[in-house]
Amino acid sequence: MWKEYIQGIGGNKAAREFTAAERGKNKCKYSRRKIFWRLAVKLVDRGLSADQVIDRIYTAYGPKSPTTIINLICKDTNDGTLPFALR
């Protein structure tokens, strides 16, 4: 998902460069993934590399599917129980 956000996948535009109209066309997919991207950007801005961020996410949530990880991040963010390594 990080590569999709930064570089784009399959010759497609990077998600971070989407215009409002493009986000609207892919609203469901974009908004579901946005919570992951927001968390990753926050940690990268704090000085971690993208690989370190992904490692921390997998350490916190285990080897689960991207959908499951997104759901867990949503739940933990809403409950205020986001793992310490991801704060």
DSSP file (Angstrom, degrees, kcal/mol; ACC not computed):
  #  RESIDUE AA STRUCTURE BP1 BP2  ACC     N-H-->O    O-->H-N    N-H-->O    O-->H-N    TCO  KAPPA ALPHA  PHI   PSI    X-CA   Y-CA   Z-CA
    1    1 A M     >        0   0    0      0, 0.0     4,-1.8     0, 0.0     5,-0.1   0.000 360.0 360.0 360.0 -33.4    0.0    0.0    0.0
    2    2 A W  H  >  +     0   0    0      1,-0.2     4,-2.6     2,-0.2     5,-0.3   0.921 360.0  50.1 -65.2 -42.4    2.9    2.4    0.7
    3    3 A K  H  >>S+     0   0    0      1,-0.2     4,-2.7     2,-0.2     5,-2.0   0.893 108.4  53.7 -62.4 -38.9    4.3    1.9   -2.8
    4    4 A E  H  45S+     0   0    0      3,-0.2    11,-2.0     1,-0.2    -1,-0.2   0.880 112.1  45.2 -60.9 -38.6    0.8    2.7   -4.2
    5    5 A Y  H  <5S+     0   0    0     -4,-1.8    11,-1.7     9,-0.2    -2,-0.2   0.907 123.7  32.1 -72.3 -43.3    0.7    5.9   -2.2
    6    6 A I  H  <5S+     0   0    0     -4,-2.6     8,-0.2    -5,-0.1    -2,-0.2   0.921 138.9   7.4 -83.1 -47.4    4.3    7.1   -3.0
    7    7 A Q  T  <5S-     0   0    0     -4,-2.7     7,-0.3    -5,-0.3    -3,-0.2   0.698  94.9-120.8-112.4 -25.4    4.9    5.8   -6.6
    8    8 A G      < -     0   0    0     -5,-2.0     2,-0.4     5,-0.2     6,-0.2  -0.078  24.2-107.5  90.7 158.7    1.7    4.3   -8.0
    9    9 A I  S >  S+     0   0    0      4,-0.3     3,-1.4    -5,-0.2    -5,-0.0  -0.964  86.1   7.4-127.4 140.8    1.3    0.7   -9.1
   10   10 A G  T 3  S-     0   0    0     -2,-0.4    -1,-0.2     1,-0.3     3,-0.1   0.839 132.0 -53.1  63.1  35.3    0.9   -0.7  -12.6
   11   11 A G  T 3  S+     0   0    0      1,-0.3    -1,-0.3    -3,-0.2     2,-0.2   0.508 106.2 134.2  79.1   3.1    1.7    2.6  -14.4
   12   12 A N    <   -     0   0    0     -3,-1.4    -1,-0.3     1,-0.1     3,-0.1  -0.482  63.8 -92.1 -84.2 158.4   -1.0    4.4  -12.4
   13   13 A K        -     0   0    0     -2,-0.2    -4,-0.3    -5,-0.1    -5,-0.2  -0.312  48.9 -94.7 -64.6 147.1   -0.6    7.7  -10.7
   14   14 A A    >   -     0   0    0     -7,-0.3     3,-1.8    -8,-0.2    -9,-0.2  -0.420  30.7-127.3 -63.6 138.7    0.6    7.8   -7.1
   15   15 A A  G >  S+     0   0    0    -11,-2.0     3,-1.5     1,-0.3   -10,-0.2   0.815 107.0  62.6 -60.7 -31.7   -2.4    8.1   -4.7
   16   16 A R  G 3  S+     0   0    0    -11,-1.7    -1,-0.3     1,-0.3   -10,-0.1   0.682 101.5  53.6 -69.2 -14.2   -0.9   11.1   -2.9
   17   17 A E  G <  S+     0   0    0     -3,-1.8    -1,-0.3   -12,-0.2    -2,-0.2   0.356  80.2 126.0 -99.4   4.2   -1.1   13.0   -6.2
   18   18 A F    <   -     0   0    0     -3,-1.5     2,-0.1    -4,-0.2    -3,-0.0  -0.340  55.8-133.5 -63.0 141.2   -4.8   12.3   -6.8
   19   19 A T     >  -     0   0    0      1,-0.1     4,-2.6    -2,-0.0     5,-0.2  -0.386  31.9 -98.2 -82.1 171.8   -7.0   15.3   -7.4
   20   20 A A  H  > S+     0   0    0      1,-0.2     4,-1.9     2,-0.2     5,-0.1   0.889 126.4  51.8 -59.8 -39.2  -10.3   15.7   -5.5
   21   21 A A  H  > S+     0   0    0      2,-0.2     4,-1.7     1,-0.2    -1,-0.2   0.903 110.4  47.7 -65.3 -40.9  -12.1   14.3   -8.6
   22   22 A E  H  > S+     0   0    0      1,-0.2     4,-1.5     2,-0.2    -2,-0.2   0.885 110.3  51.9 -68.1 -38.3   -9.8   11.3   -8.8
   23   23 A R  H  < S+     0   0    0     -4,-2.6     7,-0.2     1,-0.2    -1,-0.2   0.878 108.1  53.6 -63.8 -35.8  -10.3   10.6   -5.1
   24   24 A G  H >< S+     0   0    0     -4,-1.9     3,-1.2     1,-0.2    -2,-0.2   0.871 104.9  52.8 -66.4 -37.8  -14.0   10.8   -5.6
   25   25 A K  H 3< S+     0   0    0     -4,-1.7    -1,-0.2     1,-0.3    -2,-0.2   0.846 122.6  30.8 -65.7 -33.7  -13.9    8.1   -8.4
   26   26 A N  T 3X S+     0   0    0     -4,-1.5     4,-3.3     1,-0.2     5,-0.3  -0.123  83.9 138.0-112.4  33.6  -12.0    5.8   -6.1
   27   27 A K  H <>  +     0   0    0     -3,-1.2     4,-2.9     1,-0.2     5,-0.3   0.860  67.9  46.5 -54.3 -47.9  -13.6    7.0   -2.9
   28   28 A C  H  > S+     0   0    0     -4,-0.2     4,-1.8     2,-0.2    -1,-0.2   0.956 119.2  39.5 -62.9 -50.8  -14.2    3.7   -1.2
   29   29 A K  H  > S+     0   0    0      2,-0.2     4,-1.7     1,-0.2    -2,-0.2   0.928 119.0  47.6 -65.3 -45.3  -10.8    2.3   -1.9
   30   30 A Y  H  X S+     0   0    0     -4,-3.3     4,-1.5    -7,-0.2    -2,-0.2   0.937 113.5  45.6 -63.2 -48.2   -9.0    5.6   -1.3
   31   31 A S  H  X S+     0   0    0     -4,-2.9     4,-0.6    -5,-0.3    -1,-0.2   0.837 110.5  54.0 -69.7 -30.8  -10.7    6.5    2.0
   32   32 A R  H  < S+     0   0    0     -4,-1.8     3,-0.4    -5,-0.3     4,-0.4   0.891 115.3  40.0 -65.7 -39.2  -10.3    2.9    3.4
   33   33 A R  H >X S+     0   0    0     -4,-1.7     4,-2.3     1,-0.2     3,-0.6   0.679  95.3  83.2 -84.0 -17.9   -6.5    3.1    2.8
   34   34 A K  H 3X S+     0   0    0     -4,-1.5     4,-3.1     1,-0.3     5,-0.2   0.837  84.6  57.9 -58.4 -35.9   -6.1    6.7    3.8
   35   35 A I  H 3X S+     0   0    0     -4,-0.6     4,-1.8    -3,-0.4    -1,-0.3   0.891 109.0  46.0 -63.6 -38.2   -5.9    5.8    7.5
   36   36 A F  H <> S+     0   0    0     -3,-0.6     4,-2.7    -4,-0.4    -2,-0.2   0.946 114.4  47.3 -65.9 -48.5   -2.9    3.6    6.8
   37   37 A W  H  X S+     0   0    0     -4,-2.3     4,-2.9     1,-0.2     5,-0.2   0.899 110.3  52.5 -61.3 -41.7   -1.3    6.2    4.7
   38   38 A R  H  X S+     0   0    0     -4,-3.1     4,-2.1     1,-0.2    -1,-0.2   0.919 111.8  46.2 -60.9 -44.2   -1.9    8.9    7.3
   39   39 A L  H  X S+     0   0    0     -4,-1.8     4,-2.0    -5,-0.2    -2,-0.2   0.922 113.8  48.3 -63.5 -45.5   -0.2    6.8   10.0
   40   40 A A  H  X S+     0   0    0     -4,-2.7     4,-2.5     1,-0.2    -2,-0.2   0.912 111.6  49.1 -64.0 -43.0    2.7    5.9    7.7
   41   41 A V  H  X S+     0   0    0     -4,-2.9     4,-2.8     1,-0.2    -1,-0.2   0.910 109.0  53.7 -62.5 -42.3    3.3    9.5    6.7
   42   42 A K  H  X S+     0   0    0     -4,-2.1     4,-0.8    -5,-0.2    -1,-0.2   0.916 112.5  43.4 -58.8 -44.1    3.2   10.7   10.3
   43   43 A L  H  <>S+     0   0    0     -4,-2.0     5,-1.7     2,-0.2     3,-0.3   0.870 113.0  51.2 -72.4 -36.4    5.9    8.1   11.3
   44   44 A V  H ><5S+     0   0    0     -4,-2.5     3,-1.9     1,-0.2    -2,-0.2   0.902 106.5  55.4 -65.3 -39.9    8.0    8.9    8.3
   45   45 A D  H 3<5S+     0   0    0     -4,-2.8    -1,-0.2     1,-0.3    -2,-0.2   0.755 100.9  60.3 -63.2 -24.0    7.8   12.6    9.1
   46   46 A R  T 3<5S-     0   0    0     -4,-0.8    -1,-0.3    -3,-0.3    -2,-0.2   0.420 131.2 -90.9 -84.8   2.0    9.2   11.7   12.6
   47   47 A G  T < 5S+     0   0    0     -3,-1.9     2,-0.2     1,-0.4    -3,-0.2   0.444  83.8 128.6 109.4   0.4   12.3   10.4   11.0
   48   48 A L      < -     0   0    0     -5,-1.7    -1,-0.4     1,-0.1     2,-0.1  -0.574  57.3-118.7 -84.9 152.5   11.6    6.7   10.4
   49   49 A S     >  -     0   0    0     -2,-0.2     4,-2.1     1,-0.1     5,-0.2  -0.473  27.6-109.9 -80.9 162.8   12.1    5.1    7.0
   50   50 A A  H  > S+     0   0    0      1,-0.2     4,-2.4     2,-0.2     5,-0.2   0.882 120.7  53.8 -60.5 -38.4    9.2    3.6    5.2
   51   51 A D  H  > S+     0   0    0      1,-0.2     4,-2.3     2,-0.2    -1,-0.2   0.892 107.7  50.0 -64.1 -39.2   10.6    0.1    5.8
   52   52 A Q  H  > S+     0   0    0      2,-0.2     4,-2.4     1,-0.2    -1,-0.2   0.894 110.2  50.8 -65.1 -39.6   10.9    0.8    9.5
   53   53 A V  H  X S+     0   0    0     -4,-2.1     4,-2.3     2,-0.2    -2,-0.2   0.937 111.2  47.2 -63.4 -46.9    7.3    2.0    9.6
   54   54 A I  H  X S+     0   0    0     -4,-2.4     4,-2.5     1,-0.2    -2,-0.2   0.900 111.3  51.8 -63.2 -40.6    6.1   -1.1    7.8
   55   55 A D  H  X S+     0   0    0     -4,-2.3     4,-2.3     1,-0.2    -1,-0.2   0.909 109.6  50.0 -61.3 -42.0    8.1   -3.3   10.2
   56   56 A R  H  X S+     0   0    0     -4,-2.4     4,-2.4     2,-0.2    -2,-0.2   0.892 110.0  50.4 -64.3 -39.3    6.5   -1.6   13.2
   57   57 A I  H  X S+     0   0    0     -4,-2.3     4,-2.5     2,-0.2     5,-0.3   0.934 112.8  45.5 -65.2 -45.1    3.0   -2.1   11.8
   58   58 A Y  H  X S+     0   0    0     -4,-2.5     4,-2.4     1,-0.2    -2,-0.2   0.850 112.4  52.0 -67.5 -32.8    3.7   -5.8   11.2
   59   59 A T  H  < S+     0   0    0     -4,-2.3    -1,-0.2    -5,-0.2    -2,-0.2   0.908 114.3  43.4 -66.6 -40.7    5.2   -6.1   14.7
   60   60 A A  H  < S+     0   0    0     -4,-2.4    -2,-0.2    -5,-0.2    -1,-0.2   0.877 131.6  20.3 -72.0 -38.3    2.2   -4.5   16.2
   61   61 A Y  H  < S-     0   0    0     -4,-2.5    -3,-0.2     1,-0.2    -2,-0.2   0.546  99.9-131.9-113.8 -10.4   -0.5   -6.3   14.2
   62   62 A G     <  -     0   0    0     -4,-2.4     2,-2.1    -5,-0.3    -1,-0.2  -0.136  52.2 -38.0  83.1 176.3    1.2   -9.5   12.9
   63   63 A P  S    S+     0   0    0      0, 0.0     2,-0.2     0, 0.0    -1,-0.1  -0.507  87.7 141.9 -79.4  79.1    1.3  -10.9    9.4
   64   64 A K        -     0   0    0     -2,-2.1    -2,-0.1     1,-0.1    -3,-0.1  -0.634  57.1 -82.3-112.6 170.9   -2.3  -10.2    8.5
   65   65 A S     >  -     0   0    0     -2,-0.2     4,-2.5     1,-0.1     5,-0.2  -0.332  41.4-111.6 -69.1 156.0   -4.0   -9.0    5.3
   66   66 A P  H  > S+     0   0    0      0, 0.0     4,-2.7     0, 0.0     5,-0.2   0.882 118.7  53.9 -56.0 -38.9   -3.9   -5.3    4.5
   67   67 A T  H  > S+     0   0    0      2,-0.2     4,-2.4     1,-0.2     5,-0.2   0.919 109.2  47.4 -62.6 -43.4   -7.7   -5.1    5.0
   68   68 A T  H  > S+     0   0    0      2,-0.2     4,-2.4     1,-0.2    -1,-0.2   0.914 112.4  49.5 -64.2 -42.9   -7.4   -6.6    8.5
   69   69 A I  H  X S+     0   0    0     -4,-2.5     4,-2.7     2,-0.2    -2,-0.2   0.921 110.6  50.1 -62.9 -43.6   -4.5   -4.3    9.4
   70   70 A I  H  X S+     0   0    0     -4,-2.7     4,-2.6     1,-0.2    -2,-0.2   0.928 110.9  49.7 -59.9 -44.9   -6.5   -1.3    8.1
   71   71 A N  H  X S+     0   0    0     -4,-2.4     4,-2.5     1,-0.2    -1,-0.2   0.900 111.8  48.2 -61.5 -41.0   -9.5   -2.4   10.2
   72   72 A L  H  X S+     0   0    0     -4,-2.4     4,-3.0     2,-0.2     5,-0.2   0.897 110.7  50.3 -67.1 -40.6   -7.3   -2.8   13.3
   73   73 A I  H  X S+     0   0    0     -4,-2.7     4,-2.6     2,-0.2     5,-0.2   0.926 111.7  49.3 -62.6 -43.7   -5.7    0.6   12.8
   74   74 A C  H  X S+     0   0    0     -4,-2.6     4,-2.5     2,-0.2    -2,-0.2   0.946 114.0  45.1 -58.5 -49.6   -9.2    2.2   12.5
   75   75 A K  H  X S+     0   0    0     -4,-2.5     4,-2.4     1,-0.2     6,-0.2   0.937 115.5  45.9 -61.2 -48.7  -10.4    0.5   15.6
   76   76 A D  H  X>S+     0   0    0     -4,-3.0     5,-2.4     1,-0.2     4,-1.0   0.866 112.9  50.4 -65.8 -36.5   -7.3    1.3   17.7
   77   77 A T  H  <5S+     0   0    0     -4,-2.6     3,-0.3    -5,-0.2    -1,-0.2   0.925 113.5  45.1 -65.9 -44.5   -7.3    4.9   16.5
   78   78 A N  H  <5S+     0   0    0     -4,-2.5    -2,-0.2    -5,-0.2    -1,-0.2   0.858 116.9  45.1 -67.9 -35.2  -11.0    5.4   17.4
   79   79 A D  H  <5S-     0   0    0     -4,-2.4    -1,-0.2    -5,-0.2    -2,-0.2   0.597 109.2-121.8 -82.6 -12.0  -10.5    3.6   20.8
   80   80 A G  T  <5S+     0   0    0     -4,-1.0    -3,-0.2    -3,-0.3    -4,-0.1   0.771  81.9 115.5  74.2  26.1   -7.3    5.5   21.6
   81   81 A T      < +     0   0    0     -5,-2.4    -4,-0.2    -6,-0.2    -5,-0.1  -0.023  31.2 151.7-117.8  29.2   -5.5    2.2   21.9
   82   82 A L        -     0   0    0     -6,-0.6     5,-0.1    -5,-0.1    -9,-0.1  -0.399  59.3 -95.9 -60.0 132.4   -3.0    2.6   19.0
   83   83 A P    >   -     0   0    0      0, 0.0     3,-2.1     0, 0.0     4,-0.3  -0.165  31.1-118.0 -52.8 144.6    0.1    0.5   19.9
   84   84 A F  G >  S+     0   0    0      1,-0.3     3,-1.6     2,-0.2    -2,-0.1   0.847 112.2  61.1 -54.7 -39.5    2.9    2.7   21.4
   85   85 A A  G 3  S+     0   0    0      1,-0.3    -1,-0.3     2,-0.1   -29,-0.1   0.677 106.8  47.6 -63.3 -16.6    5.3    1.9   18.6
   86   86 A L  G <         0   0    0     -3,-2.1    -1,-0.3     1,-0.2    -2,-0.2   0.340 360.0 360.0-107.4   5.0    2.8    3.5   16.2
   87   87 A R    <         0   0    0     -3,-1.6    -1,-0.2    -4,-0.3    -2,-0.1   0.466 360.0 360.0 -86.7 360.0    2.1    6.7   18.1
